[in-house]
């Protein structure tokens, strides 16, 4: 999917630390856990 703009995973994980985890050395994607 091309959203026509860059998505900065490093910035997203910094602003949403309690919901997300990002370890690019282990897995290239960001995991975002939503609370119900």
HELIX and SHEET records of a PDB file:
HELIX    1   1 UNK A    9  UNK A   15  1                                   7    
SHEET    1   A 2 UNK A  20  UNK A  21  0                                        
SHEET    2   A 2 UNK A  31  UNK A  32 -1                                        
END                                                                             
